[in-house]
Amino acid sequence: MMTIVTIVTIDPGKEPRWDAAFRDRVAAAKQQPGWVAVQVAIPADAPNRRVVIGTWENRADWEKWHASDAFQRTRNDMEGVEIAPRQEWWHEVILAEHR
């Protein structure tokens, strides 16, 4: 499995718009081959940032998802309120445990 961690910075006051678009994106992602899980966190000291932790079976499935119409539909809503370039880091998952 592969996990991508993405940090986005949102124009203050526009977080609800980004959050709603991301919820729509996740609903569609759940239907995509290779999707495993997602978490979105808000840093305690930066309420206009989001840390997205997405896990996929492999990076190729994630790339296919990013090329899909479902992904592109939310892109404009989300990127339209982001005020800084996204930061992304890929990680190979060697252990995943949940309750």
Buried (B, 14 or more C-beta within 10 A) or exposed (E): BBBBBBBBBBBEEBBEBBBEBBEBBBEBBEEBEBBBBBEBEEEEEEEBBBBBBBBBEEEEBBEBBEEEEBBEEBEEBBEEBBEEEEEEEEEEEEEEEEE
